[in-house]
Amino acid sequence: MNAFAWFVLIAYLPISIGIYRLLPPRQAFLWVIFGGVLFLPLESFKLSILADYGKASAPAYSALLCTLIFYPHFLFRYRLKWFDLPMLGWIIWQFPPSLANGYGLHDGAAQAVDFATVWAVPYFLTRCYFTRPRHLREVALALVGAGLIYLPLCLFEVRMSPSLHLWIYGTYPSPFFDMVRLGGYRPVVFMRHGLMLAFFMCSAAFVAGWLWWFWREPGPKKVGPVPIAWAALGLVPMAILTRSAGAIMIFACLAGLVLLSRGGKWKWLLVIPVVIMPIYIGTRTAEITDGRFMLDVTKALFKNEQSRASSLIARLTQEDNEISKIRQKPWTGWSNWSPGQDQLWLLLARNTGLPTTAMWLATFSLPLVLVLNANLKKCRDLFVFGVPLALVLVGWTMDGLFNGMFHPIWSVVAAAVMTAATNTAADRILTDKLSRQINRDSMYMNSEATNQSEVSLHCQRKGTYNYTIQSFRRRP
């Protein structure tokens, strides 16, 4: 890692402060989180008490610091909800594995701080910033916009090989042999692995395609200056060029479920992946199934590409080797100092026990259940922007059955969707109240008042506010 990489890591804090000075609060928060994930180098340095400062934690540190400087009152917006319990339990459950495996309370506290910095701080900050269904528009457009920013960089690496991280920061993010797949280069850009970038680009393409199809409100539908149709047409081919069979198959299945559900009319069909994932983990842990059926499907789909089958065989073999250890300590695992695994669910179950696996599934599957349980006909923003984001989270948990790729964006999306899905009633009450006042102002304008100032004066005397259609603006 060269000196410029260390400079970028250290400079990210003042850069984040500048972003907060220039942009509205929610947009600033999103681009501090997204910017760290997209562009920071894969390096870190140790802090004596806090979690290591690096690519995984720098966005959380920066967003928290800027919130304390510019918008400390936002933190008082937080109200504990029942769906926060899996994330809180996940933090607390870092202690039992350390104590049960003889590492002590200090190690448990260190593991809890590390986990909270990377996973929980973005989650709870999002709960303070994004409180209404209409706020999901910004999250969805930020995800698509981030994909568009990465689009030319991905095209460059597809043609010239994944070398941007080497040229700018001095090291390869992952072994070079992992970057050659299906007869070409798999782009990595500044992420940890090509699989992580592939899922991210597939997510952006899926959300862009959903918005192109279902975003029907009047007015321009753009991501910055780019029309949403052009964004979808650019991101979908790029998602295929990332050459990740797993991510492409996951989103192809999700798109098929959307079509089968008739665009959400039979919405509970979309819950099928949420049900399948715990069944798979439970049957694999209980050694009821061996997962070989997936190998047969992979061989049938990729007859001329034996590396796809060998990759799946390696993962299934790793599961077979680790499941016996999980069964020995199903509640506490073998601590976070155990060797790492490729699959995220296997990593959690082996290191900190099956309870953390259950909390992971609950945190990132509940958004879809809550969104589908809401009244999507009355809350159009929740359908147009919340459903695709929730489906992306379900896709990421499905990807976690085979890979171990995480960054703070998914914590942000999960918190925003769950908060919006449980606040639809409050948003509807506010909208109805403003509509009644608009009607009241119109009545005064048609009968008693002769100009706009008289309308405002009359409303003030009646103890109401003047929300005419021309003057009504949503608060940030």
C-alpha positions as CSV (number, residue, x, y, z in Angstrom):
1,M,0.0,0.0,0.0
2,N,1.5,3.3,-1.1
3,A,1.5,6.7,0.7
4,F,-1.4,8.0,-1.3
5,A,-3.6,5.3,0.0
6,W,-2.9,6.3,3.6
7,F,-3.5,9.9,2.7
8,V,-6.9,9.1,1.2
9,L,-7.9,7.2,4.3
10,I,-6.9,10.1,6.6
11,A,-8.3,12.7,4.3
12,Y,-11.7,11.1,4.2
13,L,-12.8,12.7,7.5
14,P,-12.3,16.3,6.3
15,I,-13.7,15.3,2.9
16,S,-16.9,14.1,4.7
17,I,-17.1,17.3,6.6
18,G,-17.0,19.2,3.3
19,I,-19.7,17.0,1.9
20,Y,-21.9,17.8,4.8
21,R,-21.3,21.5,4.3
22,L,-22.4,21.4,0.7
23,L,-25.3,18.9,0.6
24,P,-28.6,18.5,2.5
25,P,-28.3,16.1,5.5
26,R,-29.8,12.9,4.0
27,Q,-27.9,13.3,0.7
28,A,-24.7,14.1,2.6
29,F,-25.1,11.0,4.8
30,L,-25.7,8.7,1.8
31,W,-22.7,10.0,-0.2
32,V,-20.4,9.7,2.8
33,I,-21.4,6.0,3.2
34,F,-21.4,5.3,-0.5
35,G,-18.2,7.2,-1.2
36,G,-16.3,5.2,1.3
37,V,-17.5,1.9,-0.1
38,L,-16.8,3.0,-3.7
39,F,-13.4,4.7,-3.5
40,L,-11.5,4.1,-0.2
41,P,-8.5,1.7,-0.4
42,L,-8.5,-1.7,1.2
43,E,-6.3,-0.9,4.1
44,S,-6.7,0.0,7.8
45,F,-4.7,1.0,10.8
46,K,-5.3,0.2,14.4
47,L,-6.8,2.4,17.0
48,S,-6.1,1.7,20.7
49,I,-9.7,1.6,22.0
50,L,-12.0,1.9,18.9
51,A,-12.4,-0.4,15.9
52,D,-9.7,-0.3,13.3
53,Y,-10.0,2.6,10.9
54,G,-10.2,1.5,7.3
55,K,-12.4,1.0,4.4
56,A,-15.1,-0.9,6.3
57,S,-15.3,1.5,9.3
58,A,-14.2,4.9,7.8
59,P,-17.7,5.6,6.4
60,A,-19.3,4.9,9.8
61,Y,-16.7,7.0,11.7
62,S,-17.1,9.9,9.2
63,A,-20.9,9.9,9.2
64,L,-21.1,9.7,13.0
65,L,-18.6,12.6,13.4
66,C,-20.4,14.8,10.9
67,T,-23.7,14.1,12.5
68,L,-22.4,15.1,15.9
69,I,-20.9,18.3,14.4
70,F,-23.8,19.4,12.1
71,Y,-27.0,17.6,13.1
72,P,-26.7,16.4,16.7
73,H,-30.5,16.9,17.1
74,F,-31.1,14.2,14.5
75,L,-29.9,11.6,17.1
76,F,-32.9,12.5,19.3
77,R,-35.2,11.3,16.5
78,Y,-34.4,7.7,17.2
79,R,-37.1,5.6,18.8
80,L,-36.4,2.0,19.6
81,K,-38.7,-0.3,17.6
82,W,-39.2,-4.1,17.8
83,F,-37.4,-4.7,14.5
84,D,-34.2,-3.2,16.0
85,L,-33.9,-6.1,18.4
86,P,-32.0,-8.4,16.0
87,M,-29.3,-5.8,15.5
88,L,-29.1,-5.0,19.2
89,G,-29.0,-8.7,20.0
90,W,-26.3,-9.2,17.4
91,I,-24.1,-6.7,19.2
92,I,-24.8,-8.2,22.7
93,W,-24.2,-11.8,21.4
94,Q,-20.5,-10.9,20.7
95,F,-19.9,-11.5,24.5
96,P,-21.0,-15.1,25.0
97,P,-18.7,-16.7,22.4
98,S,-15.7,-14.8,23.8
99,L,-16.6,-15.9,27.4
100,A,-17.4,-19.5,26.5
101,N,-14.1,-20.0,24.6
102,G,-12.0,-18.5,27.3
103,Y,-11.1,-15.2,25.7
104,G,-12.6,-13.1,28.4
105,L,-14.8,-10.0,28.8
106,H,-12.3,-7.7,27.2
107,D,-12.2,-9.7,24.0
108,G,-16.1,-9.7,23.9
109,A,-16.2,-5.9,24.3
110,A,-13.6,-5.5,21.5
111,Q,-15.6,-7.8,19.2
112,A,-18.8,-5.9,20.0
113,V,-17.2,-2.5,19.2
114,D,-15.8,-3.8,15.9
115,F,-19.2,-5.2,14.9
116,A,-21.1,-2.1,16.0
117,T,-18.8,0.2,14.1
118,V,-19.1,-1.6,10.8
119,W,-22.7,-2.9,10.9
120,A,-24.7,-1.1,13.6
121,V,-23.5,2.6,13.5
122,P,-24.7,3.0,9.8
123,Y,-27.9,1.2,10.7
124,F,-28.9,3.4,13.7
125,L,-27.8,6.6,12.0
126,T,-30.0,5.7,9.0
127,R,-32.9,5.2,11.5
128,C,-32.4,8.9,12.5
129,Y,-32.0,10.3,9.0
130,F,-34.7,8.4,7.0
131,T,-38.0,8.3,8.7
132,R,-40.7,8.4,6.0
133,P,-41.5,6.4,2.9
134,R,-40.8,9.3,0.6
135,H,-37.2,9.2,1.9
136,L,-36.7,5.9,0.2
137,R,-36.5,7.7,-3.2
138,E,-33.2,9.1,-2.2
139,V,-31.8,5.7,-1.1
140,A,-32.9,4.0,-4.3
141,L,-31.6,6.8,-6.6
142,A,-28.3,6.9,-4.6
143,L,-27.8,3.1,-5.3
144,V,-28.5,3.6,-9.0
145,G,-26.3,6.7,-9.1
146,A,-23.4,4.8,-7.5
147,G,-23.8,2.1,-10.1
148,L,-23.6,4.7,-12.8
149,I,-20.5,6.2,-11.3
150,Y,-18.9,2.7,-11.3
151,L,-20.0,1.9,-14.8
152,P,-17.1,3.5,-16.8
153,L,-14.6,2.1,-14.2
154,C,-16.0,-1.4,-14.7
155,L,-15.9,-1.1,-18.4
156,F,-12.3,0.0,-18.2
157,E,-11.3,-3.0,-16.1
158,V,-13.3,-5.4,-18.3
159,R,-11.1,-4.3,-21.2
160,M,-7.7,-3.5,-19.5
161,S,-7.8,-6.0,-16.5
162,P,-8.7,-5.2,-12.9
163,S,-5.7,-2.9,-12.2
164,L,-7.2,0.4,-10.9
165,H,-6.5,-0.5,-7.2
166,L,-3.0,-1.5,-8.1
167,W,-2.2,1.6,-10.1
168,I,-3.7,4.1,-7.6
169,Y,-3.2,2.4,-4.2
170,G,-0.3,0.0,-4.9
171,T,-1.8,-3.4,-4.3
172,Y,-4.2,-5.9,-5.8
173,P,-7.5,-6.2,-3.8
174,S,-7.7,-10.0,-4.3
175,P,-5.6,-12.7,-6.1
176,F,-5.4,-12.1,-9.8
177,F,-6.6,-15.7,-10.8
178,D,-10.0,-14.8,-9.2
179,M,-10.4,-12.0,-11.6
180,V,-10.5,-14.2,-14.8
181,R,-13.9,-15.8,-15.4
182,L,-16.0,-16.9,-18.3
183,G,-13.4,-16.0,-20.9
184,G,-12.7,-12.5,-19.7
185,Y,-11.8,-10.2,-16.8
186,R,-14.1,-9.8,-13.8
187,P,-13.9,-6.1,-12.7
188,V,-13.1,-5.3,-9.1
189,V,-12.4,-1.5,-9.1
190,F,-11.9,-0.5,-5.4
191,M,-13.9,-3.3,-3.8
192,R,-12.6,-6.3,-2.0
193,H,-13.4,-8.9,-4.6
194,G,-15.0,-9.2,-8.0
195,L,-18.0,-11.0,-6.4
196,M,-18.7,-8.0,-4.2
197,L,-18.6,-5.6,-7.1
198,A,-20.8,-8.0,-9.2
199,F,-23.5,-8.2,-6.7
200,F,-23.4,-4.4,-6.2
201,M,-23.7,-3.7,-9.9
202,C,-26.5,-6.3,-10.2
203,S,-28.3,-4.6,-7.4
204,A,-28.1,-1.2,-9.1
205,A,-29.3,-2.7,-12.4
206,F,-32.2,-4.4,-10.7
207,V,-33.4,-1.2,-8.9
208,A,-32.9,0.8,-12.1
209,G,-35.0,-1.7,-14.1
210,W,-37.7,-1.7,-11.4
211,L,-37.9,2.1,-11.4
212,W,-38.0,2.2,-15.2
213,W,-41.0,-0.1,-15.2
214,F,-43.0,1.0,-12.1
215,W,-42.0,4.7,-11.5
216,R,-45.1,6.3,-13.2
217,E,-45.5,9.7,-11.5
218,P,-45.6,12.8,-13.7
219,G,-42.4,14.8,-14.2
220,P,-38.8,13.9,-15.2
221,K,-37.6,10.5,-13.9
222,K,-33.9,10.9,-13.6
223,V,-30.8,9.9,-11.6
224,G,-29.0,13.2,-11.6
225,P,-28.9,14.2,-15.3
226,V,-29.4,10.6,-16.6
227,P,-33.0,9.4,-17.4
228,I,-33.9,6.3,-15.5
229,A,-34.4,4.4,-18.8
230,W,-30.9,5.1,-19.9
231,A,-29.6,4.1,-16.5
232,A,-31.3,0.8,-16.7
233,L,-30.2,0.2,-20.3
234,G,-26.6,0.9,-19.3
235,L,-26.5,-1.0,-16.0
236,V,-28.2,-4.3,-17.0
237,P,-25.5,-5.2,-19.7
238,M,-22.8,-4.1,-17.2
239,A,-24.2,-6.5,-14.6
240,I,-23.8,-9.3,-17.1
241,L,-20.3,-8.2,-17.9
242,T,-19.3,-8.6,-14.2
243,R,-19.2,-12.4,-14.9
244,S,-20.6,-13.5,-11.6
245,A,-22.9,-16.4,-12.3
246,G,-24.3,-16.4,-8.7
247,A,-25.3,-12.8,-8.6
248,I,-26.8,-12.9,-12.1
249,M,-28.8,-16.0,-11.2
250,I,-30.1,-14.5,-7.9
251,F,-31.4,-11.4,-9.6
252,A,-32.8,-13.4,-12.5
253,C,-34.8,-15.5,-9.9
254,L,-36.0,-12.3,-8.2
255,A,-37.1,-10.8,-11.5
256,G,-38.9,-14.0,-12.3
257,L,-40.8,-13.8,-9.0
258,V,-41.7,-10.2,-9.7
259,L,-43.2,-11.3,-13.0
260,L,-45.0,-14.3,-11.4
261,S,-46.5,-11.9,-8.8
262,R,-47.9,-9.8,-11.6
263,G,-45.9,-6.7,-10.6
264,G,-46.7,-7.1,-6.9
265,K,-50.4,-8.0,-7.1
266,W,-49.7,-11.4,-5.7
267,K,-47.1,-9.9,-3.5
268,W,-46.6,-12.8,-1.0
269,L,-44.9,-14.8,-3.8
270,L,-42.0,-12.5,-3.2
271,V,-41.5,-14.0,0.3
272,I,-40.5,-17.4,-1.1
273,P,-36.7,-16.7,-0.8
274,V,-37.2,-15.5,2.8
275,V,-38.7,-18.9,3.6
276,I,-36.2,-20.9,1.7
277,M,-33.0,-19.5,3.3
278,P,-33.7,-20.6,6.9
279,I,-34.9,-24.0,5.6
280,Y,-31.6,-24.4,3.7
281,I,-29.5,-23.4,6.7
282,G,-31.5,-25.6,9.1
283,T,-31.4,-28.7,6.9
284,R,-27.7,-28.3,6.1
285,T,-26.8,-27.8,9.8
286,A,-29.0,-30.8,10.8
287,E,-27.3,-32.8,7.9
288,I,-30.6,-33.6,6.3
289,T,-29.5,-32.4,2.9
290,D,-26.0,-32.2,1.3
291,G,-26.7,-29.4,-1.3
292,R,-25.7,-31.6,-4.2
293,F,-28.9,-30.7,-6.1
294,M,-27.4,-27.2,-6.6
295,L,-24.3,-28.9,-8.1
296,D,-26.5,-30.7,-10.6
297,V,-28.2,-27.5,-11.6
298,T,-24.9,-25.7,-12.0
299,K,-23.4,-28.4,-14.2
300,A,-26.5,-28.4,-16.4
301,L,-26.3,-24.6,-16.8
302,F,-22.5,-24.3,-17.3
303,K,-21.6,-27.4,-19.2
304,N,-18.6,-25.8,-20.9
305,E,-17.4,-23.9,-17.8
306,Q,-16.1,-26.4,-15.2
307,S,-14.8,-23.7,-12.9
308,R,-18.4,-22.8,-11.9
309,A,-19.0,-26.4,-10.7
310,S,-15.6,-26.6,-9.0
311,S,-16.3,-23.3,-7.2
312,L,-19.6,-24.7,-5.8
313,I,-18.0,-28.0,-4.9
314,A,-15.4,-26.1,-2.8
315,R,-18.1,-24.3,-1.0
316,L,-20.2,-27.4,-0.3
317,T,-17.0,-29.2,0.9
318,Q,-16.3,-26.3,3.2
319,E,-19.8,-26.6,4.6
320,D,-19.4,-30.3,5.2
321,N,-16.1,-29.7,7.1
322,E,-17.5,-27.0,9.3
323,I,-21.0,-28.3,10.1
324,S,-19.6,-30.9,12.5
325,K,-17.9,-28.1,14.5
326,I,-21.1,-26.0,14.5
327,R,-23.0,-28.9,15.9
328,Q,-20.6,-29.2,18.8
329,K,-21.1,-25.6,19.8
330,P,-24.4,-24.4,18.2
331,W,-25.0,-21.6,20.6
332,T,-21.6,-19.9,21.1
333,G,-19.5,-21.1,18.2
334,W,-15.7,-21.1,18.4
335,S,-15.1,-17.3,18.6
336,N,-14.1,-14.7,16.0
337,W,-10.5,-15.9,16.1
338,S,-11.4,-19.0,14.2
339,P,-10.3,-19.3,10.5
340,G,-12.5,-17.5,8.0
341,Q,-15.0,-19.1,5.6
342,D,-16.2,-18.1,2.2
343,Q,-19.9,-18.2,3.1
344,L,-21.2,-15.5,5.4
345,W,-23.8,-17.7,7.1
346,L,-21.1,-20.3,7.8
347,L,-18.7,-17.7,9.1
348,L,-21.3,-16.4,11.6
349,A,-22.5,-19.9,12.7
350,R,-19.0,-21.2,13.3
351,N,-17.6,-18.2,15.0
352,T,-20.5,-16.8,17.1
353,G,-23.1,-19.5,16.9
354,L,-26.4,-20.1,15.1
355,P,-28.1,-17.2,17.1
356,T,-26.1,-14.6,15.1
357,T,-27.0,-16.4,11.9
358,A,-30.7,-16.1,12.8
359,M,-30.2,-12.4,13.7
360,W,-28.5,-11.8,10.4
361,L,-31.4,-13.4,8.5
362,A,-33.9,-11.4,10.6
363,T,-32.2,-8.1,10.1
364,F,-32.0,-8.3,6.3
365,S,-35.2,-10.4,5.6
366,L,-37.6,-8.4,7.7
367,P,-37.6,-5.3,5.4
368,L,-39.4,-7.3,2.7
369,V,-41.9,-8.8,5.1
370,L,-42.7,-5.3,6.6
371,V,-43.0,-3.7,3.2
372,L,-45.3,-6.3,1.8
373,N,-47.4,-6.1,5.0
374,A,-47.9,-2.4,4.5
375,N,-50.7,-0.9,2.4
376,L,-48.8,-0.5,-0.9
377,K,-51.8,1.0,-2.7
378,K,-52.1,4.0,-0.4
379,C,-48.3,4.4,-0.1
380,R,-47.0,4.5,-3.6
381,D,-43.4,5.5,-2.6
382,L,-43.2,2.4,-0.5
383,F,-44.1,0.2,-3.5
384,V,-42.0,2.0,-6.1
385,F,-38.8,2.5,-4.0
386,G,-39.2,0.2,-1.0
387,V,-40.0,-3.1,-2.6
388,P,-36.9,-3.2,-5.0
389,L,-34.6,-2.2,-2.1
390,A,-36.1,-4.9,0.1
391,L,-35.7,-7.5,-2.7
392,V,-32.0,-6.4,-3.1
393,L,-31.5,-7.2,0.7
394,V,-33.1,-10.6,0.2
395,G,-30.8,-11.2,-2.7
396,W,-27.8,-10.2,-0.6
397,T,-28.8,-12.7,2.1
398,M,-29.2,-15.4,-0.6
399,D,-25.7,-14.5,-1.8
400,G,-24.5,-14.8,1.8
401,L,-25.3,-18.6,1.6
402,F,-22.3,-18.9,-0.9
403,N,-20.2,-15.8,-0.4
404,G,-19.1,-13.5,2.5
405,M,-19.3,-10.0,1.0
406,F,-20.5,-7.2,3.2
407,H,-20.3,-3.4,3.2
408,P,-22.3,-0.7,5.2
409,I,-24.6,0.1,2.3
410,W,-26.8,-2.9,3.1
411,S,-27.2,-1.8,6.8
412,V,-28.3,1.6,5.5
413,V,-30.8,0.1,3.1
414,A,-32.3,-2.3,5.7
415,A,-32.8,0.5,8.3
416,A,-34.3,2.9,5.8
417,V,-36.8,0.3,4.4
418,M,-37.9,-0.9,7.9
419,T,-38.3,2.6,9.3
420,A,-40.4,3.7,6.2
421,A,-42.5,0.5,6.2
422,T,-43.5,1.1,9.9
423,N,-44.1,4.9,9.5
424,T,-46.6,4.8,6.6
425,A,-49.5,5.7,8.9
426,A,-47.7,8.8,10.2
427,D,-46.9,9.8,6.7
428,R,-50.5,9.4,5.6
429,I,-51.8,11.4,8.6
430,L,-49.4,14.2,7.7
431,T,-50.4,14.1,4.0
432,D,-54.1,14.1,4.9
433,K,-53.7,17.1,7.3
434,L,-51.9,19.1,4.6
435,S,-54.5,18.2,2.0
436,R,-57.3,19.4,4.3
437,Q,-55.5,22.7,4.9
438,I,-55.0,23.1,1.1
439,N,-58.7,22.6,0.7
440,R,-59.5,25.1,3.4
441,D,-57.2,27.7,1.8
442,S,-58.9,27.1,-1.5
443,M,-62.3,27.6,0.1
444,Y,-61.2,30.9,1.6
445,M,-59.7,32.0,-1.7
446,N,-62.9,31.3,-3.5
447,S,-65.2,33.0,-1.0
448,E,-63.8,35.5,1.5
449,A,-60.3,36.5,0.5
450,T,-59.3,38.6,-2.5
451,N,-55.6,38.1,-2.6
452,Q,-52.9,35.8,-1.2
453,S,-52.0,38.0,1.8
454,E,-55.7,37.9,2.9
455,V,-55.7,34.2,2.7
456,S,-52.6,34.0,4.9
457,L,-54.1,36.5,7.4
458,H,-57.4,34.6,7.6
459,C,-55.6,31.3,8.2
460,Q,-53.5,32.9,10.9
461,R,-56.6,34.2,12.6
462,K,-58.2,30.8,12.5
463,G,-55.0,29.3,14.0
464,T,-54.0,27.3,10.9
465,Y,-51.1,27.4,8.5
466,N,-51.4,28.3,4.8
467,Y,-50.4,25.3,2.7
468,T,-51.4,26.3,-0.8
469,I,-50.4,24.1,-3.7
470,Q,-47.9,26.8,-4.8
471,S,-46.2,27.3,-1.4
472,F,-46.3,23.7,-0.1
473,R,-42.8,22.2,0.1
474,R,-41.9,19.0,2.0
475,R,-39.6,19.5,4.9
476,P,-36.1,17.7,4.8
